[in-house]
């Protein structure tokens, strides 16, 4: 009787075995009874898994790989793998684009027993394996990867390439350090500075506020400087005027310490600001005020930037033609045979009339207005207006030139043009003897970092004037050094221009209003590729960049972008990015980016390196 009670009590206290444990134990018993586990085929040694059969929902160019539990950590996302299709003796190369995901060995992940165990707080943990999605890159033939014509036959070994092999296969080597491939701790992602086919083909850094664009920009500036690239940054907010100092941001310091790196400032930096405007960092060691040369700006670009109407443009063009005659008749320009030849070859879509300053142009406009109103000269033969240029010393000759001219244009259009030029004159940013001009030889000196601080302008028109002259001047300087480099390669200078808030300069609306200015930028973008003049467009509003601008960009760093419409547009411009990467763009964490460079075998998901330098405003 006591024995029966004891047996009944034992039955009540013994924990029943779960069905999967019973099944697995029974299977192991049968394996042992039949001689133990199967011996591994030598051809499978070192593999981390096998590719499985296709399912009804399988997609072209994608295969599933099953991975034993002990090997799951060996095949993180973005790993390169080699699939040996033993039956047809073909070898394929692929990249992990999904997973690895964890799946139970003999149960569905949503089976009632697993759901109940998790919901009720049980400790039941079935045996499990990994599953990864691999995109086939190509077939390996004689050491090269070519387009794959077939799919790998199922149930064949999958091997993970080492970090060194992966770097070589993806072509992510170089001296400019961007970050680390996501899913890896030991696979740095770099780009080369010595290949004309990479950076001079232009770069776009796009993403919403808070995605990490500023960190990326300051980081690449530091890398450019170390690679002896002359960097010119157009800073509309003054955010980068402190990059000569080391970062004080706690998050960046922690990230740098984790990577065993030190905080440091960018070397050889100089801040340039328009004369009469302040800089965001007046304590910087080298702060240089500058003014613009009126003669360097194309009259067509000037009319667009000033937003002149058609009638006002007619007035401006007439005054410009008169200026041509005035300079010639008064022997201001040309004065030598060489200058006469230069004048014949002058391209006014590229630059303006030499020796034509803004004060001279304004005096000519004043004379045009006075002549239109029949009030050109006083009774004593003096002009009716106060002259502000060197033409004052030749005022009598000037009045004689105007005496025979007729003006039929609308007087209000003349007054409007005079008013617009008067505003520019009061700014004091053109041909100002108190400030020097930009020295393009210094700007393009290897390793120099020049910050054009426009944070105090508060005027898109002024910013556009500066950018227009800067790009034109840099292009002409690069033309000169390119000719010299053809005789001596050591004289070639690598130059990168970074345009912050690029949407304000090259938005779709502005391109419609300023087609000539855009054409000038497009010419610089195309010619600059051969002359090592690269452009980087940075914007938090990529939806405002038109297709014409996106078409100029061959390299991209995409931070978080939530707008599905913007992503859809970018897909058309940025080829070769698989759908799995596009799906990650709306949910990228700060510092993460989908990166594509023309020198790489394919785009990658990258953890961008923390910036070692100081920013005024950290995203």
KOLBAPA-66274 format. One record per residue (C-alpha): residue in one letter; x, y, z. Coordinates in Angstrom, 1 decimal. Each point is the difference from the previous one (the first is absolute). Layout:
<sites>
- A,X,Y,Z
...
</sites>
This chain:
<sites>
- X,0.0,0.0,0.0
- X,2.8,2.4,0.9
- X,1.9,-1.0,-3.2
- X,-3.1,0.8,-2.1
- X,-0.3,3.4,1.7
- X,3.7,0.6,-0.6
- X,-0.3,-0.8,-3.7
- X,-3.1,2.2,-0.3
- X,1.9,2.9,1.7
- X,3.0,-0.5,-2.4
- X,-2.3,0.1,-3.0
- X,-1.4,3.3,1.3
- X,3.4,1.6,0.7
- X,1.9,-1.1,-3.1
- X,0.0,2.7,-2.7
- X,-1.3,-1.5,-3.3
- X,2.4,0.2,-2.9
- X,-0.9,2.3,-2.8
- X,-0.8,-1.6,-3.4
- X,3.0,1.4,-1.8
- X,2.4,-1.3,2.7
- X,-1.5,-3.5,-0.3
- X,0.4,0.2,-3.8
- X,3.6,1.3,0.1
- X,1.0,-2.6,2.7
- X,-1.5,-2.8,-2.1
- X,1.7,1.2,-3.1
- X,3.4,0.1,1.7
- X,-0.6,-3.5,1.3
- X,-0.7,-1.2,-3.5
- X,3.1,1.8,-1.4
- X,2.2,-1.7,2.7
- X,-1.5,-3.4,-0.8
- X,0.9,0.5,-3.7
- X,3.6,0.8,0.5
- X,0.0,3.6,1.1
- X,-0.2,3.2,-1.9
- X,0.9,0.0,-3.7
- X,3.5,0.9,-0.9
- X,0.4,3.5,-1.5
- X,0.9,0.1,-3.6
- X,3.5,1.5,-0.3
- X,-1.3,2.4,-2.5
- X,-2.3,1.5,2.6
- X,2.7,0.6,2.6
- X,0.2,3.6,1.1
- X,-3.5,0.8,-1.3
- X,-2.4,1.9,2.1
- X,-3.2,-1.3,-1.6
- X,-1.8,-1.2,-3.1
- X,-2.2,1.6,-2.5
- X,-3.5,-1.4,0.1
- X,-2.7,-0.8,-2.5
- X,-2.0,2.8,-1.5
- X,-3.6,0.7,1.2
- X,-3.0,1.3,-1.9
- X,0.8,3.5,1.3
- X,3.7,-0.1,-1.0
- X,1.4,2.8,-2.0
- X,2.5,0.1,-2.9
- X,3.6,0.6,1.1
- X,-0.8,-0.8,3.6
- X,0.7,-3.3,1.8
- X,-0.7,-1.1,3.6
- X,2.9,-1.4,2.0
- X,-0.6,-2.2,3.1
- X,2.6,0.3,2.8
- X,0.7,-2.2,3.0
- X,-0.3,1.7,3.4
- X,3.7,0.0,0.7
- X,0.8,1.8,-3.3
- X,-2.7,2.8,0.0
- X,2.3,2.7,1.3
- X,2.5,-0.8,-2.8
- X,-2.3,1.3,-2.8
- X,-1.3,3.5,1.0
- X,-1.8,2.3,-2.4
- X,2.1,1.3,-3.0
- X,2.3,-3.0,0.3
- X,1.3,-1.2,-3.3
- X,-0.4,-3.7,-0.5
- X,1.1,-2.6,-2.6
- X,-2.5,-2.7,-1.0
- X,1.6,-3.1,-1.5
- X,-2.6,-1.7,-2.2
- X,1.7,-3.5,0.0
- X,-2.3,-1.7,-2.4
- X,0.8,2.3,-3.0
- X,3.4,1.1,1.4
- X,-0.9,3.7,0.0
- X,1.0,2.5,2.7
- X,-2.2,3.0,0.8
- X,0.7,3.1,2.0
- X,-2.8,1.7,2.0
- X,-0.6,2.5,2.8
- X,-2.3,-0.4,3.0
- X,-2.8,2.5,-0.4
- X,-2.4,-1.3,2.6
- X,0.5,-1.7,3.4
- X,1.3,-2.1,1.3
- X,-3.4,-0.8,1.5
- X,-0.6,-2.5,2.8
- X,-2.4,-3.0,-0.7
- X,-0.9,-3.0,2.1
- X,1.3,-3.3,-1.3
- X,-3.3,-1.9,-0.1
- X,-2.7,2.4,0.9
- X,-1.5,3.1,-1.6
- X,1.1,3.2,1.7
- X,-3.7,0.8,0.6
- X,-1.0,-3.5,1.1
- X,-2.4,-0.1,3.0
- X,2.5,-1.7,2.3
- X,2.6,2.8,-0.5
- X,-2.6,2.8,0.2
- X,-1.4,-1.5,3.2
- X,3.4,-0.5,1.6
- X,1.0,3.6,-0.7
- X,-3.3,1.5,1.1
- X,-0.2,-2.0,3.2
- X,3.6,0.7,0.9
- X,1.3,-3.5,-0.6
- X,3.6,-0.9,-0.5
- X,-0.5,-2.4,-2.9
- X,2.7,0.7,-2.7
- X,-0.1,-2.3,-3.0
- X,3.1,-0.7,-2.0
- X,0.4,2.5,-2.8
- X,2.0,0.9,-3.1
- X,0.6,3.1,-2.1
- X,-1.3,1.1,-3.4
- X,1.6,2.7,-2.1
- X,-1.1,1.5,-3.4
- X,2.9,0.2,-2.5
- X,0.0,2.1,-3.1
- X,2.0,-1.6,-2.8
- X,2.7,2.4,-1.2
- X,1.4,-2.2,-2.7
- X,1.8,-3.1,-0.9
- X,3.8,-0.4,0.6
- X,1.9,-1.0,-3.1
- X,3.8,0.1,-0.2
- X,0.3,2.4,2.9
- X,-2.6,2.4,-1.3
- X,-3.7,0.5,0.9
- X,-2.3,0.0,-3.0
- X,-3.7,0.2,-0.4
- X,-1.6,-3.3,1.2
- X,-2.0,-1.8,-2.6
- X,-1.4,-2.7,2.3
- X,-1.1,-0.4,3.6
- X,2.0,-2.1,2.5
- X,-1.3,-3.5,0.3
- X,-1.5,-0.5,3.5
- X,1.6,-1.7,3.0
- X,3.5,1.1,-0.7
- X,2.7,1.5,2.3
- X,0.1,3.7,0.7
- X,3.3,1.6,1.2
- X,0.5,3.4,1.5
- X,2.8,2.1,-1.6
- X,2.5,1.5,2.5
- X,-0.1,3.8,0.6
- X,3.1,0.4,-2.2
- X,-1.6,-2.0,-2.8
- X,-3.2,2.0,0.4
- X,1.8,3.3,-0.2
- X,1.8,-1.0,-3.2
- X,-3.2,-1.3,-1.6
- X,-2.1,3.1,0.9
- X,2.9,2.3,-0.9
- X,-0.4,2.0,3.2
- X,3.6,0.8,0.6
- X,1.6,3.4,-0.1
- X,1.6,2.7,2.1
- X,-3.2,1.9,0.9
- X,-1.7,-1.7,2.9
- X,-3.8,0.2,0.0
- X,-1.1,-2.5,2.6
- X,-0.6,-3.7,0.6
- X,-2.2,-2.4,-1.9
- X,-3.1,-0.7,2.1
- X,0.1,-3.6,1.4
- X,3.8,0.1,0.3
- X,2.4,1.3,2.6
- X,3.1,-0.5,-2.2
- X,-0.9,1.1,-3.5
- X,0.7,3.7,-0.5
- X,-1.7,1.7,-2.9
- X,2.3,2.4,-1.9
- X,0.3,1.8,-3.3
- X,3.1,1.0,-2.0
- X,1.1,3.5,-0.5
- X,2.3,-0.7,-2.9
- X,-2.6,-1.2,-2.5
- X,-1.4,2.7,-2.3
- X,-3.0,-2.3,-0.6
- X,-1.3,0.3,3.6
- X,-0.2,3.3,1.9
- X,0.2,2.3,-3.1
- X,-3.2,-1.7,-1.2
- X,-1.8,1.9,2.8
- X,-1.6,-1.0,3.3
- X,-3.4,0.5,1.5
- X,-0.5,-0.2,3.8
- X,-3.7,-0.1,0.6
- X,-2.3,-0.5,3.0
- X,-2.4,1.6,2.4
- X,1.0,2.0,3.0
- X,1.5,-2.1,2.8
- X,1.2,-2.7,-2.4
- X,3.7,0.8,0.4
- X,0.8,2.0,-3.1
- X,2.1,2.6,2.0
- X,2.0,-2.8,1.6
- X,0.6,-1.5,-3.4
- X,1.0,3.3,-1.6
- X,2.4,1.0,2.7
- X,1.5,-3.5,0.0
- X,0.6,-0.1,-3.7
- X,1.6,3.5,0.1
- X,2.5,-1.3,2.6
- X,0.7,-3.0,-2.3
- X,0.3,2.2,-3.1
- X,2.5,2.2,1.8
- X,2.1,-3.0,1.0
- X,0.0,-1.2,-3.7
- X,1.2,3.4,-1.2
- X,-3.2,0.9,-1.6
- X,-0.7,3.8,-0.1
- X,-3.5,0.3,1.5
- X,-2.2,3.1,-0.3
- X,-3.2,-0.1,2.1
- X,-2.8,2.4,-0.6
- X,-1.5,0.2,3.6
- X,-3.3,1.8,0.0
- X,-0.6,-0.5,3.8
- X,3.5,0.4,1.4
- X,-0.2,-3.5,1.3
- X,3.5,-1.1,-1.0
- X,1.9,3.1,1.0
- X,1.4,-1.8,3.1
- X,1.2,-3.2,-1.7
- X,3.6,1.0,0.7
- X,-0.7,-0.9,3.6
- X,-0.5,-3.5,1.4
- X,-3.6,-1.2,0.8
- X,-1.4,0.5,3.5
- X,-3.2,-2.0,-0.8
- X,-0.3,-2.9,2.6
- X,-1.6,-2.3,-2.6
- X,2.8,0.5,-2.5
- X,2.7,-0.3,2.7
- X,-1.5,-3.4,1.1
- X,-0.3,-1.2,-3.5
- X,3.6,1.1,-0.8
- X,1.3,-1.8,3.2
- X,-1.8,-3.2,-1.0
- X,1.8,0.1,-3.4
- X,3.3,0.9,1.8
- X,0.2,3.3,-1.8
- X,0.7,3.5,1.4
- X,-1.9,3.3,-0.4
- X,1.8,2.4,-2.2
- X,-0.6,3.2,-1.9
- X,0.4,0.4,-3.8
- X,3.4,1.5,-0.9
- X,0.7,2.9,-2.4
- X,-3.5,1.6,0.3
- X,-0.8,3.6,-1.0
- X,-3.3,1.8,0.3
- X,-1.0,2.4,-2.8
- X,-2.9,2.4,0.4
- X,-1.5,2.8,-2.1
- X,1.3,3.5,0.8
- X,-2.5,1.7,2.3
- X,-1.4,-3.3,1.3
- X,0.9,-1.8,3.1
- X,1.3,-3.6,0.5
- X,-1.5,-2.5,2.4
- X,3.5,-0.5,1.5
- X,2.0,3.3,0.2
- X,2.5,-1.7,2.3
- X,1.3,-2.3,-2.7
- X,3.8,0.4,-0.6
- X,-0.5,0.9,-3.7
- X,-3.0,2.1,-0.9
- X,0.1,1.7,-3.4
- X,-2.6,2.5,-1.3
- X,-0.4,0.1,-3.8
- X,-2.0,1.7,-2.7
- X,-1.2,-1.1,-3.4
- X,1.2,1.1,-3.4
- X,-2.9,1.3,-2.1
- X,1.8,-0.8,-3.2
- X,0.2,-3.7,0.9
- X,-3.7,-0.5,-0.1
- X,-1.8,-0.7,-3.2
- X,-2.5,2.7,-0.8
- X,-2.6,-2.7,-0.7
- X,0.5,-1.6,3.4
- X,-0.1,3.5,1.6
- X,-3.4,0.7,-1.6
- X,-1.4,-3.3,1.3
- X,1.4,0.4,3.5
- X,-1.4,3.6,0.2
- X,-3.4,-1.5,-1.1
- X,-0.5,2.6,-2.8
- X,-3.1,-0.1,-2.1
- X,0.2,-0.2,-3.8
- X,-0.4,3.8,-0.3
- X,2.6,0.6,2.6
- X,2.4,-2.5,-1.7
- X,-0.3,2.0,-3.2
- X,1.1,3.1,1.9
- X,2.9,-1.9,1.7
- X,1.2,-1.4,-3.3
- X,-0.1,3.4,-1.7
- X,2.0,1.6,2.9
- X,2.5,-2.9,-0.3
- X,0.5,0.6,-3.7
- X,0.5,3.7,0.7
- X,2.5,-0.9,2.7
- X,1.9,-1.9,-2.7
- X,0.3,3.1,-2.2
- X,0.7,2.3,2.9
- X,3.0,-2.1,1.2
- X,1.3,-0.2,-3.5
- X,-0.4,3.7,-0.9
- X,1.4,1.2,3.3
- X,3.0,-2.4,-0.4
- X,-0.7,-1.8,3.2
- X,-0.2,-3.4,-1.7
- X,1.4,-1.3,-2.2
- X,3.3,1.9,0.0
- X,2.4,-2.6,-1.5
- X,-0.2,-2.4,-3.0
- X,-0.1,-3.0,2.3
- X,-3.0,1.6,1.8
- X,-1.7,0.6,-3.4
- X,0.4,-3.7,-0.8
- X,-1.3,-1.0,3.4
- X,-3.1,2.2,-0.6
- X,-0.7,-1.7,-3.3
- X,0.2,-3.4,1.6
- X,-2.1,1.1,3.1
- X,-2.9,-2.4,0.8
- X,-2.6,2.1,1.9
- X,-1.8,-3.2,1.0
- X,3.1,-0.8,2.1
- X,1.1,3.4,1.3
- X,-0.5,3.7,-0.3
- X,1.9,2.8,-1.7
- X,3.5,0.6,1.4
- X,0.6,3.2,1.9
- X,-3.7,0.5,0.3
- X,-0.6,0.7,3.7
- X,-3.3,0.3,1.8
- X,0.5,3.8,0.6
- X,0.7,0.5,-3.8
- X,-3.1,-2.0,-0.9
- X,-2.1,1.9,2.5
- X,1.2,3.4,-1.4
- X,-0.9,-1.2,-3.5
- X,-3.5,-1.0,1.2
- X,-0.4,3.4,1.6
- X,1.0,1.7,-3.3
- X,-2.6,-2.2,-1.8
- X,-2.7,1.0,2.4
- X,0.9,3.7,-0.3
- X,0.1,-0.2,-3.8
- X,-3.4,-1.8,0.0
- X,-1.4,2.9,2.1
- X,1.8,2.6,-2.2
- X,1.9,1.2,3.1
- X,3.5,-1.3,-0.8
- X,2.0,3.3,0.7
- X,-0.4,3.2,1.9
- X,0.4,3.4,-1.6
- X,3.8,0.0,0.9
- X,0.4,-3.3,-1.8
- X,0.4,-2.1,3.1
- X,-2.0,-3.2,0.4
- X,-3.3,0.2,1.8
- X,0.9,-3.0,2.2
- X,2.7,-0.6,2.6
- X,2.7,-2.2,-1.7
- X,1.6,-2.8,2.1
- X,2.7,-1.4,-2.3
- X,3.1,0.9,-1.9
- X,-2.2,1.2,-2.8
- X,-0.4,3.3,2.0
- X,3.4,1.1,-1.3
- X,-1.2,-0.6,-3.5
- X,-3.5,1.3,0.5
- X,0.1,2.4,-3.0
- X,0.9,-2.8,-2.4
- X,-2.7,-2.2,1.6
- X,-2.7,2.7,-0.6
- X,1.1,0.3,-3.6
- X,-0.4,-3.7,-0.6
- X,-3.5,0.1,1.4
- X,-1.0,3.1,-1.9
- X,-0.7,-2.0,-3.2
- X,-1.8,-2.9,1.7
- X,-3.7,-0.5,0.1
- X,-2.0,-1.9,2.6
- X,-3.5,-1.3,-0.5
- X,-0.2,-2.6,2.8
- X,-2.5,0.4,2.8
- X,1.4,2.5,2.5
- X,-1.3,-2.0,3.0
- X,2.0,-3.0,-1.2
- X,3.1,2.3,-0.1
- X,-0.7,1.1,3.6
- X,-0.4,-3.5,1.1
- X,3.3,-1.1,-1.5
- X,1.7,3.0,1.6
- X,-1.6,-0.9,3.4
- X,1.2,-3.6,-0.2
- X,3.6,1.0,-0.8
- X,-0.2,2.8,2.6
- X,-0.7,-2.6,2.7
- X,3.0,-2.1,-1.1
- X,2.1,3.2,0.1
- X,-1.1,0.8,3.5
- X,0.9,-3.6,1.1
- X,3.6,0.8,-0.8
- X,0.7,-3.5,-1.1
- X,1.2,0.8,-3.5
- X,3.3,1.5,-1.0
- X,0.6,1.4,3.5
- X,3.5,1.4,0.5
- X,-0.2,-0.8,3.7
- X,-0.2,-3.7,-0.6
- X,1.9,-2.4,-2.2
- X,-1.3,-2.4,-2.6
- X,-0.1,-3.8,0.4
- X,3.5,-1.4,-0.7
- X,-0.8,-3.2,-2.0
- X,3.6,-1.1,0.1
- X,-0.2,-0.1,3.9
- X,-3.5,-1.6,-0.1
- X,1.3,-2.9,-2.1
- X,3.2,-0.6,1.8
- X,0.2,-3.7,1.0
- X,-1.2,-0.6,3.5
- X,-1.6,3.4,0.5
- X,-3.5,0.2,1.5
- X,-1.8,3.2,-0.9
- X,-3.4,0.7,1.7
- X,-2.1,2.6,-1.8
- X,-2.1,1.3,2.9
- X,-3.3,1.4,-1.3
- X,-1.9,-0.3,3.3
- X,-0.4,3.8,0.3
- X,-1.2,0.8,-3.6
- X,-3.7,-0.8,0.5
- X,-0.4,0.2,-3.7
- X,-0.3,-2.9,-2.5
- X,0.9,2.5,-2.8
- X,3.4,0.9,1.7
- X,0.7,-3.7,0.7
- X,-0.7,-0.8,-3.7
- X,2.3,2.8,-1.1
- X,2.8,-1.3,2.1
- X,-0.5,-3.6,-1.1
- X,-0.2,1.0,-3.7
- X,3.3,1.9,0.2
- X,1.7,-2.6,2.1
- X,-0.8,-2.9,-2.3
- X,1.0,2.0,-3.1
- X,3.3,1.1,1.6
- X,0.8,-3.6,1.2
- X,-0.7,-1.4,-3.5
- X,2.3,2.5,-1.6
- X,2.8,-0.7,2.5
- X,-0.5,-3.8,-0.5
- X,0.3,0.6,-3.8
- X,3.4,1.6,0.6
- X,1.3,-2.7,2.3
- X,-1.4,-2.7,-2.3
- X,2.1,1.3,-2.9
- X,3.1,0.2,2.3
- X,-0.7,-3.6,1.2
- X,0.0,-1.3,-3.5
- X,3.7,0.9,-0.1
- X,0.7,-0.8,3.7
- X,-2.5,-2.3,1.8
- X,1.3,1.2,3.4
- X,-1.7,3.4,-0.6
- X,-3.5,-1.5,-0.2
- X,-2.2,1.3,2.8
- X,-3.0,-1.9,1.4
- X,-2.8,2.3,1.0
- X,-3.4,-0.7,1.6
- X,-2.7,2.6,0.4
- X,-2.7,-0.8,2.6
- X,-3.3,2.0,-0.4
- X,-2.1,-0.1,3.2
- X,-3.8,0.6,-0.3
- X,0.4,-0.8,-3.8
- X,-3.8,0.2,-0.4
- X,0.1,3.8,0.5
- X,2.5,0.4,-2.8
- X,-1.3,-2.7,-2.5
- X,-3.6,-0.6,0.8
- X,-2.4,-0.8,-2.8
- X,-1.6,3.4,0.2
- X,3.4,1.8,-0.1
- X,1.1,-2.0,-3.0
- X,-3.1,1.2,-1.9
- X,0.7,3.6,1.1
- X,3.8,-0.3,-0.6
- X,0.6,-2.3,-2.9
- X,3.3,1.7,-1.0
- X,1.4,-0.4,3.5
- X,-0.9,-3.7,0.0
- X,1.6,-0.5,-3.4
- X,3.2,1.6,1.5
- X,-0.1,-2.5,2.9
- X,-0.7,-2.9,-2.4
- X,3.0,1.0,-2.2
- X,2.2,0.2,3.1
- X,-1.3,-3.4,1.2
- X,0.8,-1.7,-3.4
- X,3.3,1.7,-0.6
- X,1.1,-0.4,3.6
- X,0.0,-3.7,-0.2
- X,3.1,0.0,-2.2
- X,1.6,2.8,1.8
- X,-0.4,-1.4,3.5
- X,-2.6,2.5,1.2
- X,-2.7,-1.8,2.0
- X,-3.3,1.3,1.3
- X,-1.8,-1.3,3.1
- X,-3.7,1.0,0.4
- X,-1.3,-0.2,3.5
- X,-3.7,0.5,0.8
- X,-2.7,-1.0,2.5
- X,-2.6,0.6,-2.7
- X,1.0,-2.3,-2.8
- X,-3.6,0.3,-1.4
- X,0.9,3.5,-1.1
- X,3.0,-1.1,-2.1
- X,-1.2,-0.4,-3.6
- X,0.8,-3.0,-2.2
- X,2.6,2.1,-1.9
- X,2.1,0.4,3.2
- X,-0.4,-3.6,1.1
- X,1.2,-1.0,-3.5
- X,3.3,1.7,0.7
- X,0.6,-2.1,3.1
- X,1.6,-3.5,-0.3
- X,0.8,-0.6,3.7
- X,-2.5,0.1,2.9
- X,-0.1,-0.1,3.8
- X,-3.6,-0.4,1.0
- X,-0.9,0.6,3.6
- X,-3.6,-0.5,1.3
- X,-2.6,1.1,-2.5
- X,-3.6,-0.5,1.1
- X,-1.8,1.3,-3.1
- X,-1.0,-2.9,-2.2
- X,-0.4,2.3,-3.0
- X,3.7,1.2,0.3
- X,1.2,-3.6,0.3
- X,-2.0,-0.9,-3.1
- X,1.7,2.9,-1.9
- X,3.5,-1.0,1.3
- X,-0.5,-3.6,-1.2
- X,-0.1,1.3,-3.6
- X,3.2,1.9,0.4
- X,1.9,-2.4,2.2
- X,0.2,-3.4,-1.7
- X,1.4,-3.2,1.4
- X,-1.5,0.4,3.5
- X,-2.0,-3.1,0.9
- X,-3.5,0.3,1.5
- X,1.1,-1.2,3.4
- X,2.3,3.0,0.3
- X,-2.7,2.4,-1.1
- X,-2.4,-1.5,2.6
- X,2.6,1.0,2.7
- X,0.3,3.7,-1.0
- X,-3.2,1.2,1.8
- X,1.2,-1.7,3.3
- X,3.7,0.8,0.0
- X,1.4,1.0,3.4
- X,2.1,3.1,0.3
- X,3.4,-0.7,-1.4
- X,-1.2,-2.8,-2.3
- X,-0.1,0.4,-3.7
- X,-0.5,-1.8,-3.3
- X,3.2,0.8,-1.9
- X,0.7,-0.4,-3.7
- X,3.2,0.9,-1.8
- X,0.9,-0.5,-3.6
- X,3.2,-1.9,1.0
- X,-1.9,-2.6,2.1
- X,-1.4,-3.3,-1.2
- X,-3.3,0.8,1.6
- X,-1.7,2.4,2.5
- X,0.3,-0.8,3.7
- X,-1.6,0.8,3.4
- X,2.7,1.9,1.9
- X,0.5,1.2,3.6
- X,1.6,3.4,-0.7
- X,3.1,0.8,2.1
- X,-0.6,2.5,2.8
- X,1.4,3.4,-0.7
- X,3.2,0.9,2.0
- X,-0.5,3.8,-0.4
- X,-2.3,2.6,1.5
- X,-3.3,1.1,-1.4
- X,-2.1,3.0,1.1
- X,-3.2,-1.9,-0.5
- X,-0.1,-3.7,0.3
- X,-2.8,-1.9,-1.6
</sites>
